[in-house]
Amino acid sequence: MRNGSGSGPRGAPATPAQDAAGPRVAVVGCGQIADAHITQARRAGAVVAAVCDASSHMAEQAAARHGVPTWFTELDALLEEARPDVVHVTTPPASHLALARRALAAGAHVYVEKPMTVDAREADELAEAARASGRLVCVGHNLVFDPVVRRLRALLQAGALGEVVHVDAMMGYNLAGPFGAVLMSDPDHWIHRLPGGLAQNNLSHPLSLVLPLLGGGVPEVRATGQRLRSQRFGDARDLFHDELRILLEGARATAAIHFSCRARPVQLALSVYGTERAAFVSLDARTLRVVDGSSMPGPFQKVDWARRDAVAAGRELLRRAADLLSARLHYFEGMKELFEAFYAAARGAGEPPIPLGEARVVAQVMDRIFAECGRATGAPAREARA
């Protein structure tokens, strides 16, 4: 044990047999999402060699919960002693750039939780650090790899919907839920220090799904933010926007995104309208329904359309029941799939699953959204740094 180096009590190092099973992974930041990273990294074939957190209690508890052999309180000690192939950065966003740079400089590939950085300028700096190190960086847009989104992408690539005309995305958030209750009980929570507040920690998910459908480039952005909950604290908990209405105009299509802390049920849903058909996707139910409409005359059309909708819904019910019986309904299935693709790219067996160019566009659009809305801290709107 070398507590002076910043490491905690350590178990035996990984054996060669363990190394052969997959990349050696370290998770930096032992908050709530770290549990998902450890679990899904192992499902993706990795060996989780170490965890790290500035709090020794958080690091030690995460290691104990998941049987991780080594824990640290300092990143440099972890990089020197554990020598991970891949570092997962699961700390608050303000620390992502600095931690990722250190891991890249030590020769590790880096997976960064969303949002990748605080703004687009930092995203550019991280991309440059990756290029300089010759290592890969992947941002945690894991819903792009959710099974139902992969089904949607396959339909789009096959031309089944025709050309995309418009996309609607609804993302709900429950302020009384497990994570919402934590940030609403703590005026010093890191969420409140983000330029876009709560929305900034969540909008990258619908943006990562919508932006690739708009025709490329950075779309025109119009956005408004509102505070519709009761203002009762007199501190940062009263300042963040709990409703955002966003309009995006791309080269070939438009999109509307609504982030809401009031809409029920809480869900993330997409409606994609094409020149041939429409598709309705629920990421919570993991269902996809393609709508053809009906060409029958008069009142028969309404019955036929309803019948088609019911048949499509019935098929999705059977799919989910089969998934349940086969134990395939993992909540973070998209995360596991993204990890697998990233680990393959890191060993040279595939392309980066989330190109840094796409991640940068998400960061640029978020900058413009919060410039339009004004900072969640109540300051006047500022120019986006692109």
C-alpha positions in Angstrom: 0.0 0.0 0.0 1.3 3.4 -1.0 -1.2 5.9 0.5 1.2 8.7 0.0 0.9 8.2 -3.7 -2.8 8.8 -3.6 -3.8 5.2 -3.9 -5.9 3.3 -1.5 -5.6 -0.3 -0.4 -4.9 -2.4 -3.5 -5.7 -5.9 -4.5 -3.6 -8.2 -6.8 -2.8 -6.8 -10.2 -4.7 -8.3 -13.2 -3.3 -11.6 -14.4 -2.2 -12.1 -18.1 -5.4 -14.2 -18.5 -7.5 -11.3 -17.4 -5.6 -8.9 -19.7 -6.3 -11.2 -22.7 -10.0 -10.9 -22.0 -10.2 -7.3 -23.1 -8.9 -3.8 -22.5 -7.8 -2.8 -19.1 -10.3 -0.1 -18.0 -10.2 2.5 -15.2 -13.2 4.5 -14.2 -12.5 8.0 -12.8 -15.3 9.5 -10.8 -17.3 7.2 -8.6 -20.7 8.9 -8.6 -24.0 7.3 -9.7 -23.2 6.7 -13.3 -19.9 5.0 -12.5 -21.8 1.9 -11.5 -23.3 1.6 -15.0 -19.9 2.1 -16.5 -18.3 -0.7 -14.5 -21.2 -3.1 -15.2 -21.4 -2.4 -18.9 -17.6 -2.3 -19.5 -17.5 -5.8 -18.2 -20.4 -6.8 -20.3 -18.5 -5.3 -23.3 -15.5 -7.6 -22.5 -13.2 -5.2 -20.6 -11.3 -5.8 -17.4 -12.1 -3.1 -14.9 -8.7 -2.7 -13.3 -9.2 0.4 -11.1 -11.5 3.1 -10.0 -10.6 6.6 -8.8 -12.3 9.4 -6.9 -11.1 12.5 -5.0 -13.1 11.0 -2.1 -11.5 7.9 -0.7 -14.8 6.8 0.7 -16.5 7.0 -2.8 -13.5 5.2 -4.4 -13.3 2.4 -1.8 -17.1 1.8 -1.8 -17.2 1.6 -5.6 -14.4 -0.9 -5.6 -16.0 -3.0 -2.9 -19.5 -3.0 -4.6 -18.1 -4.2 -7.8 -15.1 -6.3 -6.8 -12.6 -3.9 -8.5 -9.1 -4.9 -7.3 -7.6 -1.4 -7.0 -8.8 2.1 -6.0 -7.1 5.5 -6.1 -7.7 9.1 -5.0 -5.3 10.6 -7.5 -5.4 10.2 -11.3 -1.6 10.4 -11.8 -1.1 7.5 -9.4 -3.8 5.4 -11.1 -2.2 6.1 -14.6 1.3 5.1 -13.3 0.4 2.0 -11.4 -2.7 0.6 -13.1 -1.7 1.5 -16.6 -5.2 1.3 -18.2 -5.7 1.0 -21.9 -8.9 3.0 -21.6 -10.0 5.6 -19.0 -13.7 6.4 -18.5 -14.1 9.9 -17.2 -17.4 10.0 -15.2 -16.8 13.2 -13.2 -18.7 16.5 -13.4 -18.3 18.1 -16.9 -16.1 21.0 -15.7 -13.3 18.5 -15.0 -13.6 16.5 -18.2 -11.1 18.4 -20.3 -8.3 18.4 -17.7 -8.7 14.7 -16.7 -9.0 13.5 -20.3 -5.8 15.4 -21.3 -3.9 13.7 -18.5 -5.1 10.3 -19.5 -4.3 10.9 -23.1 -0.8 12.1 -22.3 -0.3 8.9 -20.3 -1.2 6.9 -23.5 -4.7 5.8 -22.7 -7.8 6.1 -24.9 -10.6 8.1 -23.2 -14.3 7.7 -22.9 -16.0 10.9 -21.6 -19.5 11.0 -20.2 -21.9 13.5 -21.7 -21.8 16.4 -22.0 -18.3 16.0 -23.4 -17.1 19.4 -22.2 -18.5 22.6 -20.8 -18.5 24.3 -24.3 -17.4 23.9 -27.9 -14.1 25.7 -27.2 -13.2 23.0 -24.7 -14.4 20.3 -27.1 -11.9 21.6 -29.7 -9.1 21.5 -27.1 -10.0 17.9 -26.3 -10.0 16.9 -29.9 -6.6 18.5 -30.4 -5.2 16.7 -27.4 -6.5 13.4 -28.9 -4.9 14.1 -32.2 -1.6 15.1 -30.5 -1.5 11.9 -28.4 -2.5 9.6 -31.2 -5.3 8.2 -29.0 -9.1 8.1 -29.3 -11.7 10.1 -27.4 -15.4 9.0 -27.4 -18.2 10.9 -25.9 -21.1 9.1 -24.1 -23.8 9.5 -26.6 -24.9 6.0 -25.7 -28.5 6.4 -26.9 -27.3 6.4 -30.5 -26.6 2.7 -29.9 -29.8 1.9 -28.1 -31.4 -1.1 -29.9 -34.5 0.9 -30.9 -32.4 3.7 -32.3 -30.3 1.2 -34.3 -33.6 -0.1 -35.7 -34.6 3.4 -36.7 -31.2 4.1 -38.3 -31.4 0.9 -40.3 -34.8 2.0 -41.6 -33.5 5.4 -42.6 -30.4 4.0 -44.3 -32.6 1.6 -46.3 -34.8 4.6 -47.4 -37.9 3.1 -45.8 -39.1 6.6 -44.6 -37.9 8.4 -47.7 -36.1 11.7 -47.1 -36.4 13.1 -43.6 -38.5 16.3 -43.5 -38.9 17.0 -39.8 -38.1 15.5 -36.4 -39.8 16.1 -33.0 -38.1 15.1 -29.8 -39.6 15.2 -26.3 -37.4 14.7 -23.3 -38.9 14.8 -19.8 -37.2 15.1 -16.5 -38.6 14.4 -13.0 -37.3 16.9 -10.4 -38.7 14.6 -7.7 -36.9 11.5 -9.1 -33.7 10.0 -7.5 -31.2 12.4 -9.2 -33.6 15.3 -9.4 -34.2 15.2 -5.7 -30.5 15.3 -5.0 -29.8 18.4 -7.1 -33.0 20.1 -5.7 -31.7 19.5 -2.2 -28.3 21.0 -2.7 -27.7 24.5 -4.0 -24.0 23.8 -4.5 -24.6 20.7 -6.7 -22.3 20.8 -9.8 -25.4 20.8 -12.0 -26.1 24.4 -10.9 -22.6 25.5 -12.0 -23.1 24.5 -15.7 -23.8 27.4 -18.0 -27.0 25.6 -19.1 -27.9 24.1 -15.7 -29.9 20.9 -15.7 -30.7 21.0 -19.4 -27.0 21.0 -20.3 -26.5 17.7 -18.5 -29.3 16.1 -20.6 -29.8 17.8 -23.9 -26.8 16.0 -25.6 -29.0 12.9 -25.7 -31.8 14.2 -27.9 -29.3 16.3 -29.9 -27.1 13.3 -30.7 -30.2 11.6 -32.0 -31.7 14.5 -34.0 -28.7 16.3 -35.5 -27.6 13.5 -37.9 -31.0 13.7 -39.5 -30.9 17.3 -40.5 -28.6 17.2 -43.4 -25.1 17.9 -42.0 -23.4 21.0 -40.6 -24.5 23.2 -37.7 -28.2 24.1 -37.9 -29.7 27.4 -37.3 -30.9 27.6 -33.7 -33.8 29.3 -32.0 -34.5 28.6 -28.4 -36.3 29.9 -25.3 -35.9 28.8 -21.7 -38.4 29.2 -18.9 -38.6 28.7 -15.2 -42.1 27.4 -14.5 -41.6 25.7 -11.2 -42.2 27.5 -7.9 -39.4 29.8 -7.0 -39.0 29.0 -3.3 -35.3 28.7 -2.4 -33.7 32.0 -3.1 -30.5 30.4 -4.5 -29.2 28.5 -7.5 -32.1 26.0 -7.3 -34.4 28.7 -8.5 -32.3 29.8 -11.5 -32.0 26.9 -13.9 -34.5 26.6 -16.8 -36.9 23.7 -16.3 -38.5 24.1 -19.8 -36.6 24.6 -23.1 -38.3 24.9 -26.5 -35.7 24.5 -29.3 -36.2 24.8 -33.1 -33.4 23.6 -35.4 -33.2 24.3 -39.1 -30.8 22.1 -41.0 -29.7 21.9 -44.6 -32.4 19.4 -45.5 -34.8 19.1 -42.5 -36.0 20.8 -39.4 -36.4 19.6 -35.8 -38.2 20.7 -32.6 -36.9 19.6 -29.2 -38.8 20.1 -26.0 -37.0 19.6 -22.7 -39.6 19.6 -19.9 -39.7 19.0 -16.1 -43.5 19.1 -16.2 -44.6 16.9 -19.0 -45.8 13.4 -18.0 -45.1 10.6 -18.5 -41.4 11.4 -18.2 -40.0 10.0 -21.4 -37.6 10.4 -24.3 -39.5 10.0 -27.6 -38.9 10.8 -31.2 -41.2 11.4 -34.2 -39.5 11.3 -37.6 -41.5 12.4 -40.6 -40.3 11.4 -44.0 -41.4 11.8 -47.6 -42.7 8.2 -47.6 -43.6 7.3 -44.1 -43.3 8.4 -40.5 -41.8 6.6 -37.5 -42.5 7.0 -33.8 -39.9 5.9 -31.3 -40.1 5.5 -27.5 -36.7 5.0 -25.9 -38.4 4.2 -22.6 -40.6 1.4 -24.1 -37.9 0.6 -26.7 -40.6 0.6 -29.3 -40.7 1.7 -32.9 -43.9 2.1 -34.9 -43.8 2.9 -38.7 -46.9 4.7 -40.0 -47.9 4.2 -43.6 -51.4 5.8 -43.3 -54.2 4.4 -45.4 -55.4 4.8 -49.0 -58.9 3.5 -48.3 -61.8 5.8 -49.1 -63.8 8.0 -46.7 -64.6 6.6 -43.2 -62.9 3.3 -44.0 -59.6 5.1 -44.0 -59.9 5.9 -40.3 -60.7 2.3 -39.4 -57.9 1.0 -41.6 -55.4 3.5 -40.2 -56.3 2.6 -36.6 -56.0 -1.1 -37.5 -52.5 -0.6 -38.9 -51.5 1.3 -35.8 -52.9 -1.5 -33.5 -51.1 -4.2 -35.5 -47.8 -2.3 -35.3 -48.2 -1.8 -31.6 -49.0 -5.5 -31.1 -45.8 -6.4 -32.9 -43.8 -4.2 -30.6 -45.5 -5.8 -27.5 -44.5 -9.2 -28.7 -40.9 -8.0 -29.3 -40.7 -6.6 -25.8 -42.2 -9.7 -24.2 -39.6 -11.8 -26.1 -36.8 -9.5 -24.9 -38.1 -9.9 -21.3 -38.2 -13.7 -21.5 -34.7 -13.7 -23.0 -33.3 -11.2 -20.4 -32.4 -8.6 -23.1 -34.0 -5.6 -21.6 -30.9 -4.0 -20.1 -31.5 -0.3 -19.3 -28.0 0.7 -20.5 -27.9 -1.7 -23.5 -26.8 1.2 -25.7 -23.9 2.0 -23.4 -22.7 -1.6 -23.6 -22.9 -1.5 -27.4 -21.1 1.8 -27.6 -18.3 0.5 -25.3 -17.9 -2.5 -27.5 -17.5 -0.3 -30.6 -15.1 2.1 -28.9 -12.9 -0.7 -27.5 -12.8 -2.2 -31.0 -11.8 1.1 -32.5 -9.1 1.6 -29.8 -7.4 -1.7 -30.9 -7.7 -0.7 -34.5 -10.6 -3.0 -35.4 -13.1 -0.4 -36.5 -13.9 3.3 -36.9 -14.6 5.5 -33.9 -18.3 5.0 -33.1 -19.0 8.7 -32.3 -16.8 10.8 -34.5 -15.4 13.9 -32.7 -16.9 16.0 -35.5 -20.4 14.9 -34.5 -19.6 15.5 -30.8 -18.3 19.0 -31.6 -21.6 19.9 -33.5 -23.5 18.9 -30.4 -21.3 21.1 -28.3 -21.7 24.0 -30.7 -25.5 23.7 -30.8 -25.7 23.6 -27.0 -23.6 26.8 -26.9 -26.1 28.5 -29.2 -29.1 27.2 -27.3 -27.8 28.6 -24.0 -26.8 31.8 -25.7 -30.4 32.2 -27.0 -31.9 31.3 -23.7 -29.5 33.2 -21.5 -27.4 31.5 -18.9 -29.3 29.4 -16.4 -27.7 31.5 -13.7 -29.9 34.4 -14.8 -27.2 36.4 -16.5 -27.9 38.0 -19.9 -27.5 35.9 -23.0 -23.9 35.6 -24.2 -22.3 34.9 -27.6 -21.7 31.2 -28.2 -18.0 30.2 -28.4 -17.8 28.0 -31.4 
